[in-house]
Each structure stands twice: as C-alpha cells, then as structure tokens.
C-alpha cells in the first residue's frame, strides 16, 4: 500500500473500526442504511427479473466492509457470485465468515482504484459502491467510474450510494451542514466520538454534487444521458443513484 492516498483512505476506514462507530451509525440509522438496503433489494430484484434465463446476479461490492449492507439488500436475491473489495483485513475476515451472500464469495484486500483494474470486463451485473467513493478526489473518481463501466455487463447497473453535496454547495458548506447534523442528532454517541467523526469528514471526505455524479457517469455513455431519473433515494446528505451500463 505505497500510494499515499491509499494510506489515507486506509486510515479513514480504520477509524470506524477502532471504536465501533460503524455499528453505532447503523444501529441508529443515522446514514440511512435501512433505506439504502431497500434500494439495493429493489434494484437487484429488477435486474434478475429482466433476465430471460435462470436469474443470477454477479455482484461487485466496492468498499464492502463486513458486507452487512449488501447482505441486507441481497437477502432475497439469487447471487451467483459476490466479490467484495476493502482495505480492512478485519472487515474482510468477518465478511468471509458470514452467510447470506451466496456460495461463491470472494474478497479482495486492497485499494478500490487499483483492485478493479485487474478484474475482467463485463464480469458483473451489479456493482455497489456504498459510502466509499467519497474518499477519492474528483479526478480519481472519474477514473474509477470508467473502470466500473468496463466491468458492467450489457444490462448491468452501478448503484452509487454516498454522501452528496447540494446544488451550488461547496465542500466547506457541506462539512458545516453535516457537522451541525452530527452534533445535534447523533446524541447517543459520546461527544469525543462525534468530534472524531467530524474530523474524519474534514480530512478524508470529498463529496460531489448530485449533478456532477450523474453528468460524469453520463459523459462516457453511448447515449450521453441517463435513461429516466437515476435517483433512487435522496435527502439533504445522502443519495442512491441507479446508473445503467449504457
């Protein structure tokens, strides 16, 4: 892990495991994990429902953690293959030991940007990125999106779940808003942990505007535009975009 940005992302991931912040966030649904799992389920069932042969789902999960988000979303879906990519060895060990993601579970320990370059083209029907791509700056996000498009099957879907800025909002404006949100709503969390969460966001999070996310994906599409409205979920802080292979 010689790439400096990879090391920084590793640090940002490890803070969530060091004092169980992730479990606290999920349990209280502060980052809308329940709603996002419902979106994953809806999209996955729609993909398998359109297949003419025996339904199957080849899934790539970028920044998978312990696979909890995917497990909740894919519990009623026929998964042929699941590949999870993450920087945390502990999270991947927990994922590999768990049930609910089919019989063919593979884990890749490494940085998203470099790991996906080694995967074969058109190998996945569903690519998930759940609260992971905001750790990359814009230029590297564009490169990752190009790789994701390469990995999708003809009728595949990229489901991008992430934090997102409002229109015409810069990064500092987003950070100010989410800081207020954390301080006012994440009350069951000890104050020092809320402080650490805010510092993590200030140092490691680079959210984009919704329009940037959609337009950047569409810029490499054969149609140069989304088919219908790609927004599956949106509130003041979080978004889920359904983006077609195109």
C-alpha positions in Angstrom: 0.0 0.0 0.0 2.6 2.5 -1.2 0.2 5.0 -2.7 -0.2 8.0 -0.3 -3.9 8.4 -1.0 -4.5 4.6 -0.4 -2.8 5.0 3.0 -5.0 8.0 3.9 -8.1 6.1 2.9 -7.0 3.1 5.0 -6.7 5.5 8.0 -10.2 6.8 7.3 -11.5 3.3 7.2 -9.8 2.1 10.3 -11.2 4.9 12.5 -14.6 3.4 12.0 -13.4 0.0 13.4 -11.3 1.4 16.2 -14.3 2.4 18.4 -17.2 0.7 16.7 -18.5 3.9 15.1 -19.9 2.0 12.2 -22.1 -0.3 14.4 -23.4 2.8 16.2 -24.3 4.6 13.0 -26.1 1.5 11.5 -28.0 0.8 14.7 -29.3 4.3 14.9 -29.8 4.6 11.1 -28.0 7.9 11.0 -26.7 7.3 7.5 -30.0 5.8 6.2 -28.6 2.2 5.9 -32.1 0.8 6.1 -33.4 2.9 3.2 -30.2 2.1 1.2 -30.6 -1.7 1.8 -34.1 -1.4 0.5 -32.8 0.3 -2.6 -30.3 -2.5 -3.2 -33.0 -5.1 -2.9 -35.3 -3.2 -5.3 -32.6 -2.8 -7.9 -31.2 -6.3 -7.6 -34.7 -7.9 -8.0 -35.4 -5.8 -11.0 -32.1 -6.9 -12.6 -32.8 -10.6 -12.1 -36.4 -10.1 -13.1 -35.4 -8.9 -16.6 -33.1 -11.9 -17.3 -34.6 -14.4 -19.7 -32.7 -17.5 -18.4 -32.3 -18.7 -14.8 -32.0 -15.5 -12.7 -28.5 -14.9 -11.4 -26.6 -12.0 -10.0 -22.9 -11.3 -10.2 -22.1 -8.6 -7.7 -19.0 -6.4 -7.1 -19.1 -4.5 -3.8 -16.5 -1.7 -3.6 -15.6 -0.7 -0.1 -17.7 -3.6 1.2 -16.6 -3.6 4.8 -18.1 -6.6 6.5 -20.7 -7.0 3.8 -23.6 -6.0 6.1 -25.2 -3.5 3.7 -25.0 -6.0 0.8 -26.3 -8.9 2.9 -29.4 -6.9 4.0 -30.1 -5.7 0.4 -29.4 -9.1 -1.3 -31.1 -11.4 1.2 -33.9 -12.3 -1.2 -31.9 -12.3 -4.4 -30.2 -15.2 -6.2 -26.5 -14.4 -6.0 -24.2 -16.4 -8.3 -21.0 -14.6 -7.3 -20.1 -11.9 -4.8 -16.8 -10.1 -4.8 -16.0 -7.7 -2.0 -13.2 -5.1 -2.1 -11.9 -3.4 1.0 -8.8 -2.0 2.8 -9.7 -3.5 6.1 -8.5 -7.1 6.6 -10.6 -7.4 9.8 -13.8 -6.5 7.9 -13.0 -8.9 5.1 -12.4 -11.7 7.6 -15.8 -11.0 9.1 -17.4 -11.0 5.6 -15.8 -14.3 4.6 -17.1 -16.0 7.7 -20.7 -14.7 7.3 -23.7 -16.1 5.5 -26.2 -14.6 3.1 -24.2 -13.6 0.0 -24.4 -16.9 -1.9 -22.0 -19.8 -2.0 -19.4 -18.1 -4.2 -17.9 -15.3 -2.0 -14.6 -13.8 -2.9 -12.7 -11.0 -1.1 -10.0 -8.7 -2.4 -7.9 -6.8 0.1 -6.7 -3.6 -1.4 -7.5 -0.1 -2.7 -10.6 0.2 -4.9 -8.8 2.2 -7.6 -6.1 -0.4 -8.2 -8.0 -3.6 -7.4 -10.7 -3.1 -10.0 -8.2 -2.6 -12.8 -7.3 -6.3 -12.5 -10.9 -7.6 -12.8 -12.2 -8.9 -16.2 -14.5 -6.8 -18.4 -18.3 -7.2 -18.3 -18.0 -9.6 -15.3 -20.7 -8.1 -13.1 -24.5 -7.5 -13.3 -24.5 -5.2 -10.3 -21.7 -3.0 -8.9 -22.2 -1.5 -5.5 -20.3 1.4 -4.0 -21.7 2.2 -0.6 -20.2 5.2 1.2 -16.8 4.5 -0.3 -16.1 6.7 -3.4 -16.4 10.0 -1.5 -12.9 9.2 -0.1 -11.4 9.9 -3.5 -11.0 13.3 -5.1 -12.8 14.1 -8.3 -10.1 13.1 -10.8 -9.7 9.7 -9.3 -13.4 9.2 -9.0 -13.6 9.7 -12.8 -11.0 7.0 -13.4 -12.9 4.6 -11.0 -16.2 5.3 -12.8 -14.6 4.5 -16.1 -13.4 1.1 -14.7 -16.8 0.4 -13.3 -18.4 0.9 -16.7 -15.9 -1.5 -18.1 -16.8 -4.1 -15.5 -20.6 -4.0 -16.0 -22.4 -6.5 -18.2 -24.5 -5.2 -21.1 -27.6 -4.7 -18.9 -25.7 -4.2 -15.7 -26.3 -1.5 -13.1 -24.0 0.6 -11.0 -25.6 1.5 -7.7 -23.8 4.5 -6.2 -24.7 5.1 -2.6 -22.9 8.0 -1.0 -22.9 11.4 0.7 -23.6 14.2 -1.7 -23.5 18.0 -1.7 -26.5 20.1 -2.5 -26.5 22.0 -5.8 -24.2 25.0 -5.8 -22.8 23.9 -2.4 -19.0 23.6 -2.0 -17.2 21.2 0.2 -16.9 23.6 3.1 -20.6 24.2 3.1 -21.4 20.5 3.1 -19.0 19.9 6.0 -20.6 22.8 8.0 -24.0 21.3 7.5 -23.1 17.7 8.3 -21.2 18.9 11.4 -24.3 20.5 12.7 -26.3 17.3 11.9 -23.8 15.1 13.8 -23.7 17.4 16.8 -27.5 17.8 17.0 -28.7 14.3 16.0 -26.0 11.8 16.8 -26.7 12.4 20.5 -26.3 8.8 21.9 -22.7 8.8 20.6 -20.2 10.1 23.1 -19.1 13.7 22.4 -15.5 12.7 21.8 -16.6 10.2 19.1 -18.8 12.8 17.4 -15.7 15.1 17.4 -13.6 12.3 15.8 -16.3 11.6 13.2 -16.3 15.3 12.2 -12.5 15.4 12.0 -12.7 12.3 9.8 -15.1 14.1 7.4 -12.9 17.2 7.3 -9.8 15.3 6.5 -11.0 12.4 4.3 -14.4 13.1 2.7 -14.7 14.7 -0.8 -18.4 14.6 -1.6 -19.7 15.7 -5.0 -22.8 17.5 -6.1 -25.6 15.2 -7.4 -25.4 16.8 -10.8 -21.6 16.1 -11.0 -22.2 12.4 -10.1 -24.8 11.9 -12.8 -23.1 14.1 -15.5 -19.7 12.5 -15.0 -21.2 9.0 -15.4 -23.2 10.0 -18.5 -20.2 11.7 -20.2 -18.9 8.2 -21.1 -22.3 6.8 -22.0 -23.1 6.0 -25.6 -26.4 7.9 -25.1 -24.7 10.7 -23.1 -27.7 10.9 -20.8 -29.4 8.9 -18.2 -32.3 6.7 -19.1 -35.1 8.2 -16.9 -34.4 9.5 -13.4 -31.4 7.7 -11.9 -32.2 8.9 -8.3 -33.5 6.0 -6.1 -33.1 7.9 -2.8 -32.1 11.4 -1.9 -32.2 13.5 1.3 -30.1 16.5 2.5 -27.0 14.4 2.9 -27.3 11.0 1.3 -28.0 9.7 -2.2 -28.5 6.4 -4.1 -28.1 6.6 -7.9 -29.0 3.8 -10.3 -26.7 4.2 -13.2 -27.0 1.9 -16.3 -24.1 0.5 -18.2 -25.2 2.5 -21.2 
